[in-house]
Amino acid sequence: MPRRLPLVNKLPRHLGDAVLLIGLANIGVFLVCFVGFFVLRSKGFADVYHDWLALSARNVLSGKVWTLLTYGFLHDLDTLMHIAANMIGLYFLGPPIERRFGKRAMLKFWIGALLGGGILAFFADLIGPADTLTFGASAGTIALVGAWSWIYPEQTLLLM
């Protein structure tokens, strides 16, 4: 097994490299956004968050197609429950899937899940009554639940 970076040597060993990368990226972006919104109180930062990174039909139709992916690294800044629920799902369901398929496949799976969720949210926003912003890693987490259920059909998953 390749050596890990010194920063992540202190983290639990059962977490695979892809799960660590995904988790650290989500938590890092959350912290940067939290500082930008609440500590710096930056109007320009809020504009970047809403107009350049969050997913909406308006953003995609104006050529910002990268928002079909970047929304998956943003979270609701008003509550920790949004990011906590997604990271708990990643923490418990990600490692067995990564061990089974490998780091590259796990990263591809996560990106594919975010893109698929982004495309569905885009079409829902198109036919919906209002222009809405979509953000969060829930598409990836729900895809993990589906993959885990498919791979381990006889296992019990207790959610509550």
C-alpha positions as CSV (number, residue, x, y, z in Angstrom):
1,M,0.0,0.0,0.0
2,P,1.4,3.4,-0.9
3,R,2.3,5.8,1.8
4,R,-0.2,8.5,2.7
5,L,0.5,12.2,3.0
6,P,1.6,13.2,6.6
7,L,-1.6,15.3,7.0
8,V,-3.8,12.3,6.6
9,N,-1.7,9.7,8.6
10,K,-3.7,10.7,11.7
11,L,-7.0,9.9,10.1
12,P,-8.7,6.5,10.5
13,R,-6.9,3.8,8.5
14,H,-10.1,2.2,7.2
15,L,-10.8,5.2,5.0
16,G,-9.6,4.8,1.5
17,D,-7.7,7.5,-0.3
18,A,-10.6,8.4,-2.5
19,V,-13.0,8.7,0.4
20,L,-10.5,10.9,2.2
21,L,-10.0,13.1,-0.9
22,I,-13.8,13.5,-1.4
23,G,-14.4,14.2,2.3
24,L,-11.5,16.6,2.7
25,A,-12.6,18.5,-0.5
26,N,-16.1,18.8,0.8
27,I,-15.1,20.0,4.3
28,G,-12.4,22.3,2.9
29,V,-14.8,24.0,0.5
30,F,-17.4,24.3,3.3
31,L,-14.9,26.0,5.6
32,V,-13.8,28.4,2.8
33,C,-17.4,29.3,2.1
34,F,-18.2,29.7,5.7
35,V,-15.3,32.1,6.2
36,G,-16.2,34.0,3.0
37,F,-19.9,34.4,4.1
38,F,-19.8,34.8,7.8
39,V,-16.3,36.0,8.8
40,L,-15.4,38.2,5.9
41,R,-19.1,39.0,5.0
42,S,-18.0,39.4,1.4
43,K,-20.7,40.3,-1.1
44,G,-18.4,39.3,-3.9
45,F,-17.9,35.9,-2.3
46,A,-21.7,35.4,-2.2
47,D,-22.0,36.3,-5.8
48,V,-19.3,33.7,-6.7
49,Y,-21.1,31.1,-4.6
50,H,-24.5,31.7,-6.1
51,D,-23.7,32.8,-9.7
52,W,-20.6,30.7,-10.5
53,L,-20.6,27.6,-8.4
54,A,-24.2,26.7,-7.3
55,L,-26.4,24.8,-9.8
56,S,-29.4,26.5,-11.4
57,A,-31.0,26.2,-14.8
58,R,-30.2,29.9,-15.3
59,N,-26.5,29.3,-14.6
60,V,-26.3,26.3,-16.9
61,L,-28.2,28.0,-19.7
62,S,-25.9,31.0,-19.5
63,G,-22.9,28.7,-20.3
64,K,-21.8,27.8,-16.7
65,V,-22.0,24.1,-17.3
66,W,-19.3,23.4,-14.7
67,T,-22.0,24.1,-12.1
68,L,-23.4,20.6,-13.0
69,L,-20.4,19.4,-10.9
70,T,-19.3,22.2,-8.6
71,Y,-22.7,22.3,-6.8
72,G,-21.7,18.9,-5.2
73,F,-19.0,20.5,-3.2
74,L,-21.1,23.4,-1.8
75,H,-23.4,22.9,1.3
76,D,-26.0,24.9,3.2
77,L,-24.0,27.3,5.4
78,D,-26.9,27.9,7.8
79,T,-26.7,24.5,9.4
80,L,-24.0,21.9,9.9
81,M,-26.6,19.1,9.4
82,H,-26.4,19.3,5.6
83,I,-22.7,18.6,5.4
84,A,-22.7,16.3,8.4
85,A,-25.3,14.0,6.9
86,N,-23.5,13.8,3.6
87,M,-20.1,13.1,5.3
88,I,-21.5,10.5,7.6
89,G,-22.9,8.7,4.6
90,L,-19.5,8.9,2.9
91,Y,-17.7,7.8,6.0
92,F,-19.7,4.7,6.5
93,L,-20.6,3.6,3.0
94,G,-17.6,4.9,1.0
95,P,-14.8,2.7,2.4
96,P,-16.4,-0.7,1.5
97,I,-17.2,0.4,-2.0
98,E,-13.7,1.8,-2.5
99,R,-12.1,-1.4,-1.2
100,R,-14.2,-3.4,-3.6
101,F,-13.6,-1.3,-6.7
102,G,-10.5,0.8,-6.1
103,K,-9.6,4.4,-5.7
104,R,-10.1,5.5,-9.4
105,A,-13.4,3.7,-9.7
106,M,-14.6,5.3,-6.5
107,L,-13.7,8.8,-7.7
108,K,-15.3,8.2,-11.1
109,F,-18.4,6.9,-9.3
110,W,-18.7,10.0,-7.1
111,I,-18.2,12.4,-10.0
112,G,-20.7,10.4,-12.1
113,A,-23.2,10.5,-9.3
114,L,-22.8,14.3,-8.9
115,L,-23.1,14.8,-12.6
116,G,-26.2,12.6,-12.8
117,G,-27.8,14.4,-9.9
118,G,-26.9,17.8,-11.4
119,I,-28.5,16.9,-14.7
120,L,-31.7,15.8,-12.9
121,A,-31.7,18.9,-10.8
122,F,-31.2,21.0,-13.9
123,F,-34.2,19.5,-15.6
124,A,-36.3,19.8,-12.4
125,D,-35.4,23.5,-12.2
126,L,-36.3,23.9,-15.9
127,I,-39.8,22.6,-15.4
128,G,-40.2,23.9,-11.8
129,P,-42.1,27.1,-10.9
130,A,-39.1,29.1,-9.7
131,D,-35.4,29.5,-10.4
132,T,-33.8,27.6,-7.5
133,L,-30.2,27.0,-6.5
134,T,-29.0,23.4,-5.9
135,F,-26.0,22.5,-3.8
136,G,-24.7,19.6,-1.7
137,A,-23.2,16.2,-2.0
138,S,-26.5,14.4,-1.5
139,A,-26.5,13.0,-5.1
140,G,-23.2,11.3,-4.3
141,T,-24.3,10.1,-0.9
142,I,-27.6,8.7,-2.2
143,A,-25.7,6.9,-5.0
144,L,-23.5,5.4,-2.3
145,V,-26.6,4.1,-0.5
146,G,-27.8,2.6,-3.8
147,A,-24.4,1.0,-4.7
148,W,-23.9,-0.3,-1.1
149,S,-27.4,-1.9,-1.3
150,W,-26.7,-3.4,-4.7
151,I,-23.3,-4.8,-3.7
152,Y,-24.3,-6.0,-0.2
153,P,-28.0,-7.0,-0.5
154,E,-28.0,-9.3,2.5
155,Q,-26.4,-6.7,4.9
156,T,-28.6,-4.5,7.2
157,L,-28.1,-0.8,7.0
158,L,-29.5,1.0,10.0
159,L,-30.1,4.7,9.2
160,M,-31.7,5.8,12.5
